[in-house]
């Protein structure tokens, strides 16, 4: 029995065209065999991406490819892979009995069937991968280019490492795309990609900048526990399925400007260590920022939220929520936003979020409780401290009621104030009431200085009115605090 210990691709052989006039790249490969007696043998094969080599070797007795090294495999431009699904493990293993894609990583290591796959520069611009594509556990040592590439089947790059730049710009993924556990050591470009099915970047790492500008994710997306060590840009991207950034770390600037999220998105336990910009983003579902940490400035200016939850989150510097539209949120969310707006001295918007915070508190209060009734009165008087005009109207209405009661019932020995010993007519009583109102409005005068023979009822409502005046002045002036500039 023998085994393959190395496959080294030397370069392209002359190219040929198939019946569709499509160029099919051919390679020359040197395959090194090791026999039981330790003798090494090198054979040269002309291969079409490994298939000719595979067809020749699968009939032989070679079944052991443990620790096989593949060197300088190059995918050519404008190549269409037709027929059988193009799986890299077929190129790697060359033997049907070994299929690394179906084995878990732990099982794979336990069985010691680890294969070291080293690929040279890959340029698959405009290529079409017809069927499932597997690049699992691959080391891409040079620049990797899949620009404007079409993947018709499931595409798996799980646990692969890109030592140089990775280019996937304008590519189309018709089935599931899996980049789970990948390491992007240099720049990665996914701008304008279309993902028709679920996308998985769980536990991946982006060392340099990563660009997902204007991407379209049609199904669920998972960036859970991913680490972005440099700038990450998702500007103008569309997320149409459930999206998760749970436990994700953004060590560089993160940009979500004008991003559209149509359903739920979660940033639970995410960490933004640098500036985070969500300006103009549109969240059509439930956006969750639970236990989220912003250790720098964050901006949600002019963003729209259908439903927003900020819970137990921390913003170290400040958050800008100027012009933000929120349809639904809990009380803690409005409290956090109000606090952040006060940090940047935006009192006009902060007052509105204070109002919405109290409205949520009113909803939480028990029906017919003292707290709920008190908050209802607060709303009626000046709309939770936001409307001075309403407070003035309430003050004027209650003052008018006081004048009527005092005129008709505030003087001794009278029914409706017209038969007083020192007041012969209603006009006379009205004159006394006007004078007494002036006295009550002046805090330097006492109730005992009121003119006329005041009844017990008149004294009681005078004291009540004297107490009512400063309270109403507070409610009238309270909304004006939003214009405070110091």
N, C-alpha and C positions, 0 to 999 in steps of 0.2 A: 504494500500500500504506500502511496506517496501523498504528498500534500503540496499545496501552492503556498509559497511564503512571500512572493512579491509579484505584482503586476505593474509594469512601468510603461506608460504610453509615451511613444517617441514623437508623435506628430501625425499630421494628416497624410494619408495616402491619396492618390488621385481621386477626385470626387466624381460621382455619377448622379444621374437623374432618374427618378422613377417615372411611372406612367403619368403621374400628375405634374411632371416637369418640376418637381420639388427637389432641391439639392439635398442629398443625404451625405453627411460627413462620414468619412472612413478614417480609421486610425490604425497605426501600426503599434502593436503592443509586444513587449518582451515579458514572457511569463517565466518565472523561476520556480522550478520544481525541486523538492527535497525528498529523496527516497529513504526507505527504512535503513539502508546501509550508510546514510549520511552523504551520499553523492548528490551534487547539485547539477541541475540541467536547465539551460535557458533555451526557450523556443520562441520563435517570432510568429505572430499571427496578424493577419489583416482583419480588422473587426469593424462592424457597424455598431458602434456604441456597445460593444461587448457581446452582441447576439451571436455572431459567427463563432467567436471563441467559446461561448456558452454551449452552442449546439455541438461543437466538436468534443468538448470536455465532458459533457453530461453523460456520454456513453462510455466513458472510461471508468477506471476503478478509483479515481480521485474523489475522495469524500471528505477530506480533512483540510480546512482552510483557516484553522485557528491562527490568529495574529498575522493574518495576511495584510500586507501593506500595498495600497494602490497609490501610485505616484503619477502626477501630471495629467490626470484625466481632464480633458477639455471639451466643453460643450460648444458647438459652433453656432454662429448667427444664422437666423432664418431656417433653422432646422425644424422639421415636423416629424414627431415620433408617432408612427402609425401602428396599427395592429394591436399587439399585446400592450397592456398598461406598462409604461416605462417606470420601473422600480429600480432604484440604484442598487438595492441589495442583489438584484440579478447580475448586475455588472460586477459587483463586489464579490459575491460568493461563487458565482458561476456554477453552483451546484444546487439542485432543487431541494436537497435535504436541509439546507441552511437558509433560513429566512429571518433575518434579524429584526425585521419590522414587527413580527408577531410576538416577540418575546419581550417581557418586561425588562427594565434595566437591571434589576436585582437578579432575576433569573439568568439573564444574559451573562452577568459577571460571575455568578456561581458556577455556570457551566464552562467558564473560561473560554468562551468563543468570541472574545473581543477582537474586533477587526479595526485596525488603524487606517482610516481612509483619509488620504491627503490629496486634495485637489489643487490643480494649478488654476490660473485665471480662467474664469468661466464667463463667456459672453453669449447669452441666449436671447439677445434682442430679437423681438418679433417671433420668437419660437412658439410653437404650439405643442403642449404636452397632452396627448390624447390618452386619458386614463389616469389612474392614481399615480402620484409622483412621490417618491420617498427619498429624502436626504437626511436620514436619521443618524445623529451622532457623527456628522461629517465635519472635518476641519477644512475650512476654505482659507487657504494660505495667501491667496492673492485676491485682487478685486473680483467681486462677484456681481454679474450684471444679468438681471432678468427684466430688462426694460421692455415695456409693451408686450409682455409675454402672456399667453393664454394657457391657463391650467383648467382643463375640462373635468378632471376628477379631483379626489381628495389630494391635498398637497401637504406633505409632512416634512418640516425641517427640525423636528424635535431634537433637543440637546445638541444642536450643531453650534459651531463656533466660526464666526467670521472675523478673521484677523485683519482684513483690509475692508475697504468700503463695500457696502451691500446696496445694490441698486435694484429696486422693484417698481420704479416709477411707471405709472400708466398701465400696470398689469391688471389682468382680469382673473379672478378666482371664482369659478362657477360652483365649486363644492367647498367643503371645510378646509380651512387654512390653519395649520398648526405650527406655531413657532415656540412652543412650550420649552422652557429651559435653554433657549438660545442665548448666546453671548455675541453682541455686536461690538467689537473692539474699536472700530472706526466709525465713520459717518454711515448712517443708514437712511435710505430714501424710500418712502412709501407713498409719496404724494400722488394724488389723482388715481389711486388704486380703487378698484371696485371689488368688494367682497360680497358675493351673493349668499353665502352660507355662513355658519358660525366661524368665528375667528378666535384663536387662542394664543395669547402671549404670556401666559402665567409663568412666573419665576424667571422671566427673561431679564437680561441686563443690557442696557445701552450705555456704553462708556463715553462715546462722543455724541454729537448732536443727532437727533432723530427727527425726521420730518414726515408728518402724516397730513400734510396740507391738502385740503379739498378731497379727502378720502370719502368713500361712500360705503358704509357698513350696513348691509341690508338685513342682517340677522344679529344674533347675540354676539357680544364682544367681551372678552375677559382679559384685562391687563393686571389681574390680581398678583400682588407680591412682586411686581416688576420694579426694577430700579432704573431710573433715568439719571445718570450721573452728570449729564450736560443738558443743554437746551432741548426741550421737547415741544414740538409745534403741531397742534391739531386744528389750526385755524381753518374755518369754513368747511370743516368736515361734517358729515351727516351720520348720526347713529340711529338706525331705525329699529334696532332690537334692544333687548336688555343689555346694559353696559355696566361693567364693574371695574373699578380701580381700587378695590379693597386692599389695604396694607401696602399700597404702592408708595414708593419713595421718589420724590422729585428733588434731586440735589441741585439741579440747574433751573434756569427760568422755564416756566411752563406756560404755554400759550394756548388758550381755547377761544380766541376772538371769533365772534360770529359763528360759533359752532351750533349745530342744530341737533338736539337730542329729543327724539320723538316719544320715547317711553322712559322707563325708570333708569336712573343712573346712580351708582353708589360710589362715594369716596370715603367710606367708613374706614377709620384708622389710617387714612392716607397722611403722608407728611410732605408738606411743601416747604422746603428749606430756603428757597429763593423766591423771587417775585412770581406771583401767579396771576394771570390775566384772563378773566372770563368775560370781558367787556362785550356786550352785544350778543351774548349767547342766548339761545332760546331752548328752554327746558320744558318739553311738552308733557313729561311724566313727573314722577316723584324723584326729586333730587335730594339725596341723603348725604349730609356732611356730619357724620356722627363720630365723635372722638377724633376728629380731624385736626391736624396741627398746621398752622400757617406761621412759620418762624420769621417771615418777612412781610412785605406789603402784598395784599391781594386786592384785586379789583373786580367787582361785579357790576360796574356802571352800565346802565341802559340794558341790563339783562332782563329776560322775562322768565318767570317761573310759574308753572301750573300749580305745583306743590313743592314746598321747600322745607327741609328739616335741618336746622343747625342745633345739635345737641351735644353738650359737653365738649364743644370745640374751643380751640384756643387760637387767637390771632395776636401775635407778639407785637407787631408794629401797628398797623391800622388796616381796616378794610373799607374800600370805597363802594358804597351801594347807591350812589347818586343816580337818580332816574330809573332805579330798578322797579320792575313791576312784579308783584307777587299776588297770585290769586288765593292761595291757601298756605297757611303755615301755623305752627304752634306758638305758644306764648314765649317760650325760650328763644325761638328764632327771632321774633320781633324785638325781644330785649337785647339780644346780641347785636342785631343790625343797628338799633337805636344807639347803643353804646359806641359802635364803630363810627357812626356818623358824627357823634359828638366829639370824637377824637380829631376829626378833620374840620371841626367847627361848622358843620353843616346842620344848623339848628332847624332850618325850615323842614327838611326831610325827617330829621330826628323826632320832631313833634308828631308827625304823622305816624311814625312807627310806635311812638309811645301810645298814641290813641289805639292802634291795632293791638298792642300788647294788653291794654286794659280791656278791650273788647273780648279778647280770648279769655281773660280772667273772669269776665262776666259770664261767658259761656260755661266755664268750669264751676262756677258757684252753684250751690244747691238751690233749687227753685224755692221762691218765697222766703229765702233766708235774709237776715239783716244785711249781709254783705252784698247780695244781689240787688236788694232794694236801694242800698246806698250807692252802688255803681250805676243803677238806673237813674237815680237823681243826678248823679255826676254827669251822665250823658245828657240829661235834659237841660241842665243849667248852661253848660258851655261845651258840650260834645267832647268830653274828656280832656278839657284844657286846650282845645284847638280853635274855638270859635268865640271871639270877643263880641261879635254882633249878637249872637244868641244870648250871651250873658247880659248884654245891655237890654235886650228885649224882655228877658225874664225879670231883670231889676225894675224896668219901667212898669211892667204888668203888676208886680207885687207892690210897688210904690202906689200905683193907682188904687189897688184894692185897699191898702192901708188908709189912703186919703178918704175913701168912701166910708170905711168903717169908722174912722176917727171922727169924721164930720157928723155922721148920723148917730153914733153910739159912744163917742168919747167924752161927752160932757155930762155933768151930774144932773139928776132929776129931769131927764128928758127921754122922750121917745122920738128917735130919729133927729134929736138935736135942735128942734125948732121951738121948744118951750122953756129954754133956760132962763134963769132969773136975770142974767146979765147978757143974754143973747136973744134979741127979739125976732130975728129972722134967719132964714137959711143963708143969706148973703153974709150976715154977721158971723155965723158959724164957719162959713167957708173962709172968711178973712182970718179968724182965729186959727183954723187948720193950716192955712198957708204960713202964718207966722210960726206956728209950732213945728211945722216941717223944717223950716229954716233952722230952728233951735236944735232939732234932733239931728240934722245933718252936720251941725257944728260940734265936734267932739269936746270943745271947751265949755259948752253949756250943759247943765244938768237937767234931768227930767222934771225936777221940782220947779224949774223956771218956766215951764209951759204956761201960756196965757189961758185964762178962763177957768171955770170950775170943772176940773177934770174928774171924770168918774173913775171907779176902780178898773173898769174895763179899758178905759183910755190909758190909764197908767200901765196896765199889763201889756197892751199892744205897743205902747211907746217904748217900753224896755225891749220887747221883742224886735221892734223895728230898729232900735239902736244897735242891737246885737247883729241884726241882719245886714246892716249897711257895710261893715268891714268885710264880712264874709263875701258879699256880692262884689265888693271892690276887688277882692283877691281873685274871684273867678273872672272878672272883666280883664284884669291885668295879666293873669296867668298865660293866656295864649300869646301875649306880646313878647314872651321870653324868646320866641323863635327868631325875633329880630335883634336879639342881643348880640353884640359883636365883640364882647370881651370875655 
